[in-house]
């Protein structure tokens, strides 16, 4: 399900949704010279994971990344290296609110971009250091914003909030059950949040942190609060980088792509495998002809799928695995995690002898030894299928 007409490719009837990612923080609480959004997690900058999370959502038309002036070239190199699409880089301000305002201006003021982008109906605001956002929560806040004008994710408070008196002693505490922590993502009708920022005082822009409050204060828009999930947390301290790395490793091991050609028998086996695995791991199944491999596989590799099952009935099955490996090398995407390629070779012809099949398995075994030093693990499986 997608907001509007269902897909960004559905034509003019589909009203656009854009995302603004403030990424101008200095990372003081993290410590170290590198801002946290540019810190490497599994060899890849944190901001790249967040951008990729937005790219996976087909109905987001534009992704605006707002960075400090000194990091613009760094961000450009990240976009180029990892092949990010639909991304516009904007120079940030000296505070969070000023950076977000600059990000919104690319849809309304020529001075902030070489060309005006199409003004969205709804704009998502999401921190660049919250890389684990899923499409489901994005959809929920966007749909709520369409109905209420503004919406934001919230989570229960983990600790009780207290206020101290001037002498450093306890003044009072808040009833934890009545309060929630404001999280990201948040979404707004573009005209509402842009109008709110236009009316902001310098004090708001320099000291404020809550976008939902601006919509309420200046546009009388009472945001809908949407229950978030545990994975919306923000990378703030050094220990959070280690936690992020662990989650990314776990996510990679829980994704698998099943590739088949378009023959009916092969597609059927792929479907059965998909059905048996979908309750245990995240499975994507695609049926494509060999001539269309390049474009499909580039998208899969850039999406960081590291586990593939290739099902075919070709006489020389190693050719397909070789093509996958060639695509990996051409993509120039760092293999941050071992790539697993499992070739399932179906013998559906009575004309091919078992000895020929064993020869092919021997070739696969030899090929597997050759590519292992490239962080690619190849396995072969021969199935007599009737």
C-alpha positions as CSV (number, residue, x, y, z in Angstrom):
1,X,0.0,0.0,0.0
2,X,1.3,3.5,-0.8
3,X,0.0,7.0,-0.3
4,X,-1.9,8.6,-3.0
5,X,-2.3,6.5,-6.1
6,X,0.0,3.8,-5.0
7,X,3.3,4.4,-6.9
8,X,5.5,7.3,-7.9
9,X,5.3,5.9,-11.4
10,X,1.5,6.0,-11.4
11,X,1.4,9.3,-13.3
12,X,0.3,12.9,-12.4
13,X,-2.5,11.6,-10.2
14,X,0.0,10.4,-7.7
15,X,0.8,13.4,-5.5
16,X,4.5,13.4,-4.5
17,X,6.0,12.8,-1.1
18,X,9.5,14.1,-0.4
19,X,11.9,13.5,2.5
20,X,14.3,16.0,4.2
21,X,17.2,14.5,6.2
22,X,19.0,16.9,8.4
23,X,22.6,15.7,8.5
24,X,24.5,18.8,9.7
25,X,25.3,17.8,13.3
26,X,28.8,18.0,14.7
27,X,28.5,14.8,16.8
28,X,29.9,16.3,20.0
29,X,28.3,13.7,22.2
30,X,29.8,10.9,20.1
31,X,33.3,12.2,20.6
32,X,36.0,12.1,17.9
33,X,36.6,14.3,14.9
34,X,34.2,12.6,12.5
35,X,30.5,13.7,12.7
36,X,28.4,10.7,13.6
37,X,26.4,10.7,10.3
38,X,29.7,10.1,8.5
39,X,31.1,7.5,10.8
40,X,31.6,4.1,9.1
41,X,29.4,1.2,10.1
42,X,30.5,-2.0,8.5
43,X,32.7,0.1,6.2
44,X,29.8,2.3,5.0
45,X,28.9,5.8,6.3
46,X,25.8,5.9,8.6
47,X,24.0,8.5,6.5
48,X,24.2,6.1,3.5
49,X,22.1,3.5,5.3
50,X,19.5,6.2,6.0
51,X,19.4,7.4,2.5
52,X,19.1,3.9,1.2
53,X,16.1,3.3,3.6
54,X,14.4,6.2,1.9
55,X,15.4,5.1,-1.6
56,X,13.7,1.7,-1.1
57,X,10.4,3.5,-0.7
58,X,9.3,4.0,-4.4
59,X,6.7,6.6,-3.6
60,X,9.2,9.1,-2.1
61,X,10.0,11.3,-5.1
62,X,12.9,13.4,-3.7
63,X,15.4,12.9,-0.9
64,X,17.0,16.1,0.4
65,X,20.1,15.7,2.5
66,X,21.1,18.8,4.4
67,X,24.8,19.0,5.5
68,X,27.1,21.6,6.8
69,X,29.1,23.5,4.2
70,X,32.4,21.8,5.0
71,X,30.8,18.3,4.4
72,X,29.1,19.0,1.1
73,X,32.0,17.3,-0.9
74,X,32.0,14.4,1.5
75,X,28.3,13.9,0.9
76,X,28.7,14.1,-2.9
77,X,31.4,11.4,-2.8
78,X,29.1,9.1,-0.7
79,X,26.2,9.6,-3.2
80,X,28.6,8.8,-6.1
81,X,30.3,5.8,-4.4
82,X,27.1,4.1,-3.3
83,X,25.0,5.0,-6.4
84,X,22.3,6.9,-4.5
85,X,19.4,8.2,-6.6
86,X,16.8,11.0,-6.2
87,X,19.1,12.8,-3.8
88,X,19.7,16.6,-3.6
89,X,22.4,18.0,-1.3
90,X,21.6,21.3,0.5
91,X,23.8,23.5,2.6
92,X,22.7,23.5,6.2
93,X,22.3,26.3,8.7
94,X,23.9,26.8,12.1
95,X,21.1,25.0,13.9
96,X,18.8,22.0,13.3
97,X,15.8,24.1,12.6
98,X,17.7,26.4,10.2
99,X,19.0,23.3,8.3
100,X,15.5,21.8,8.0
101,X,14.2,25.2,6.7
102,X,16.9,25.3,4.1
103,X,15.9,21.7,3.1
104,X,12.3,22.8,2.6
105,X,13.3,25.9,0.6
106,X,14.5,23.8,-2.4
107,X,10.9,23.3,-3.2
108,X,10.0,27.0,-3.0
109,X,13.0,29.2,-3.6
110,X,15.5,29.1,-6.5
111,X,18.4,30.4,-4.5
112,X,18.7,27.1,-2.6
113,X,18.9,24.9,-5.7
114,X,20.0,25.1,-9.3
115,X,16.4,24.3,-10.2
116,X,13.1,24.1,-8.2
117,X,12.0,20.6,-7.4
118,X,8.4,19.7,-7.7
119,X,6.6,20.8,-4.5
120,X,5.4,17.7,-2.6
121,X,2.0,17.4,-1.0
122,X,3.6,15.8,2.1
123,X,7.2,16.1,3.3
124,X,8.8,13.6,5.7
125,X,11.5,14.9,8.1
126,X,13.8,12.3,9.4
127,X,17.2,12.3,11.2
128,X,20.1,11.1,9.1
129,X,21.4,9.2,12.1
130,X,18.3,7.0,12.4
131,X,19.1,4.4,9.7
132,X,16.6,1.6,10.6
133,X,13.3,3.3,9.6
134,X,11.0,1.0,7.7
135,X,8.4,1.8,5.0
136,X,5.5,0.8,7.3
137,X,6.1,3.6,9.8
138,X,6.8,6.1,7.0
139,X,3.5,5.2,5.4
140,X,1.7,5.6,8.7
141,X,3.0,9.1,9.4
142,X,2.4,10.2,5.8
143,X,-1.2,9.0,5.8
144,X,-1.8,10.6,9.2
145,X,-0.3,13.9,8.0
146,X,-2.6,13.9,5.0
147,X,-5.5,13.7,7.3
148,X,-4.4,15.9,10.2
149,X,-1.8,18.2,8.6
150,X,1.1,16.9,10.8
151,X,2.1,13.6,12.4
152,X,5.0,12.1,14.2
153,X,6.3,8.9,15.7
154,X,6.3,8.5,19.4
155,X,7.7,5.9,21.9
156,X,7.0,5.2,25.6
157,X,9.4,6.9,28.0
158,X,12.0,4.5,29.3
159,X,13.0,6.6,32.3
160,X,11.1,8.9,34.6
161,X,11.6,12.6,33.8
162,X,12.4,14.9,36.8
163,X,12.9,18.6,37.3
164,X,15.6,20.0,39.6
165,X,15.2,23.1,41.7
166,X,17.7,25.9,41.8
167,X,19.6,24.3,44.7
168,X,20.1,21.1,42.8
169,X,17.5,19.1,44.7
170,X,14.4,17.4,43.3
171,X,11.6,19.8,42.4
172,X,9.1,17.4,40.9
173,X,8.7,14.4,38.6
174,X,6.4,13.7,35.7
175,X,4.0,10.9,35.6
176,X,5.7,8.6,33.1
177,X,2.5,6.9,31.8
178,X,1.1,10.3,30.6
179,X,4.1,11.3,28.5
180,X,5.9,10.0,25.4
181,X,9.2,10.5,23.7
182,X,9.0,12.3,20.4
183,X,10.8,10.3,17.7
184,X,11.3,10.5,13.9
185,X,10.0,10.2,11.3
186,X,7.6,13.1,11.2
187,X,5.5,14.1,8.3
188,X,3.6,17.3,7.4
189,X,1.5,18.8,4.6
190,X,4.2,20.8,2.9
191,X,2.3,24.1,3.0
192,X,1.8,23.8,6.7
193,X,5.4,23.2,7.8
194,X,6.8,25.6,5.3
195,X,4.5,28.3,6.5
196,X,5.4,27.5,10.1
197,X,9.1,27.9,9.4
198,X,8.5,31.2,7.5
199,X,6.8,32.6,10.6
200,X,9.5,31.3,13.1
201,X,11.3,33.8,15.3
202,X,15.1,33.7,15.5
203,X,14.7,32.2,19.0
204,X,12.7,29.3,17.6
205,X,15.2,28.7,14.8
206,X,18.2,28.9,17.1
207,X,17.0,27.0,20.2
208,X,14.0,24.9,19.2
209,X,14.2,21.2,18.3
210,X,10.6,20.0,17.8
211,X,9.0,20.4,14.3
212,X,5.6,19.3,15.5
213,X,5.6,22.2,18.0
214,X,6.2,24.7,15.2
215,X,3.2,23.4,13.3
216,X,1.0,23.8,16.4
217,X,2.4,27.2,17.4
218,X,2.2,28.9,14.0
219,X,-0.4,27.0,12.0
220,X,-2.7,25.7,14.8
221,X,-2.1,22.2,13.5
222,X,-2.4,19.6,16.2
223,X,-0.2,16.7,15.1
224,X,-1.4,13.1,15.1
225,X,0.9,10.9,17.2
226,X,1.7,7.5,15.8
227,X,3.1,4.7,17.9
228,X,6.6,4.0,16.7
229,X,8.8,0.9,16.9
230,X,11.9,0.1,18.9
231,X,14.2,0.5,15.9
232,X,13.6,4.2,15.5
233,X,16.4,5.1,17.9
234,X,19.0,7.7,17.1
235,X,22.8,7.0,17.0
236,X,24.1,9.5,19.5
237,X,26.9,8.0,21.5
238,X,29.9,5.8,20.5
239,X,28.2,2.7,21.9
240,X,25.3,3.3,19.5
241,X,27.6,2.7,16.6
242,X,28.5,-0.8,17.9
243,X,24.7,-1.5,18.3
244,X,24.0,-0.2,14.8
245,X,26.7,-2.5,13.4
246,X,25.2,-5.5,15.2
247,X,21.8,-4.7,13.8
248,X,23.0,-4.3,10.3
249,X,24.9,-7.6,10.4
250,X,21.7,-9.3,11.7
251,X,19.6,-7.7,9.0
252,X,21.9,-8.8,6.2
253,X,21.8,-12.4,7.4
254,X,18.0,-12.3,7.4
255,X,17.5,-11.3,3.8
256,X,17.6,-13.6,0.8
257,X,16.9,-13.1,-2.9
258,X,15.6,-16.0,-5.1
259,X,16.5,-15.6,-8.8
260,X,14.8,-17.8,-11.4
261,X,14.4,-17.6,-15.2
262,X,11.0,-17.3,-16.7
263,X,10.4,-21.0,-17.4
264,X,7.3,-22.3,-15.7
265,X,8.9,-25.3,-13.9
266,X,11.8,-23.1,-12.6
267,X,9.4,-20.4,-11.4
268,X,7.3,-23.0,-9.6
269,X,10.4,-24.3,-7.7
270,X,11.2,-20.7,-6.8
271,X,7.7,-20.1,-5.5
272,X,7.8,-23.2,-3.4
273,X,11.1,-22.1,-1.9
274,X,9.8,-18.6,-1.2
275,X,6.7,-20.0,0.6
276,X,8.8,-22.3,2.8
277,X,11.3,-19.5,3.8
278,X,9.1,-16.4,4.1
279,X,8.1,-17.1,7.7
280,X,11.8,-17.3,8.7
281,X,13.6,-14.6,6.7
282,X,12.9,-11.6,4.5
283,X,12.6,-13.1,1.0
284,X,12.5,-11.4,-2.4
285,X,11.8,-13.6,-5.5
286,X,12.3,-12.4,-9.0
287,X,11.9,-14.1,-12.3
288,X,13.9,-12.5,-15.1
289,X,15.4,-13.4,-18.4
290,X,19.2,-13.5,-18.7
291,X,19.2,-10.5,-21.0
292,X,17.7,-8.3,-18.2
293,X,20.1,-9.3,-15.5
294,X,22.2,-6.2,-15.4
295,X,19.5,-3.6,-14.3
296,X,17.8,-5.9,-11.9
297,X,20.9,-7.1,-10.2
298,X,22.4,-3.6,-9.8
299,X,19.3,-2.7,-7.8
300,X,19.7,-5.8,-5.6
301,X,23.4,-5.2,-4.9
302,X,22.8,-1.5,-4.1
303,X,20.0,-2.6,-1.8
304,X,22.7,-4.7,0.1
305,X,21.2,-8.1,-0.4
306,X,24.0,-10.5,0.3
307,X,22.4,-13.9,0.0
308,X,21.2,-15.3,-3.3
309,X,19.6,-18.6,-4.5
310,X,19.8,-19.0,-8.3
311,X,17.6,-21.7,-9.7
312,X,18.1,-22.9,-13.3
313,X,18.1,-25.9,-15.6
314,X,20.9,-24.8,-17.9
315,X,23.4,-27.3,-19.0
316,X,26.3,-25.1,-18.0
317,X,25.0,-23.6,-14.8
318,X,28.4,-22.0,-13.8
319,X,27.7,-19.4,-16.5
320,X,24.9,-17.9,-14.5
321,X,27.0,-17.8,-11.3
322,X,29.9,-16.2,-13.2
323,X,27.5,-13.5,-14.5
324,X,26.5,-12.7,-10.9
325,X,30.1,-12.5,-9.7
326,X,30.9,-10.3,-12.7
327,X,28.0,-8.0,-11.8
328,X,29.2,-7.8,-8.2
329,X,32.7,-6.8,-9.3
330,X,31.4,-4.2,-11.8
331,X,29.1,-2.6,-9.2
332,X,32.2,-1.5,-7.2
333,X,30.0,-1.9,-4.1
334,X,32.2,-2.9,-1.1
335,X,31.5,-6.4,0.1
336,X,31.2,-5.6,3.7
337,X,29.8,-9.0,4.5
338,X,30.4,-12.4,2.7
339,X,28.1,-12.8,-0.3
340,X,26.5,-16.2,-0.4
341,X,25.5,-17.6,-3.9
342,X,23.6,-20.9,-3.8
343,X,23.1,-22.4,-7.3
344,X,20.2,-24.9,-7.4
345,X,20.6,-26.8,-10.7
346,X,17.5,-28.6,-11.7
347,X,17.7,-31.6,-14.0
348,X,14.3,-31.7,-15.7
349,X,15.6,-33.3,-18.9
350,X,15.9,-37.1,-19.2
351,X,18.5,-36.5,-22.0
352,X,21.3,-35.2,-19.7
353,X,23.2,-38.0,-18.0
354,X,24.1,-38.0,-14.3
355,X,27.8,-38.0,-15.2
356,X,27.4,-34.7,-17.1
357,X,25.6,-33.2,-14.0
358,X,28.5,-34.3,-11.8
359,X,31.0,-32.7,-14.2
360,X,29.0,-29.4,-13.8
361,X,29.1,-29.7,-10.0
362,X,32.9,-30.2,-10.2
363,X,33.2,-27.0,-12.2
364,X,31.1,-25.1,-9.6
365,X,33.3,-26.5,-6.9
366,X,36.4,-25.2,-8.7
367,X,34.8,-21.9,-9.3
368,X,33.9,-21.6,-5.6
369,X,37.5,-22.0,-4.6
370,X,38.5,-19.2,-7.0
371,X,36.1,-16.6,-5.8
372,X,36.3,-17.4,-2.1
373,X,39.2,-14.9,-1.6
374,X,36.9,-12.2,-3.0
375,X,34.5,-12.7,0.0
376,X,32.1,-14.6,-2.2
377,X,30.9,-18.0,-1.0
378,X,29.5,-20.3,-3.8
379,X,27.5,-23.5,-3.2
380,X,26.0,-25.9,-5.7
381,X,23.0,-28.2,-5.3
382,X,21.9,-30.7,-8.0
383,X,18.2,-31.7,-7.9
384,X,16.6,-34.3,-10.1
385,X,13.2,-32.7,-10.7
386,X,10.2,-34.3,-12.3
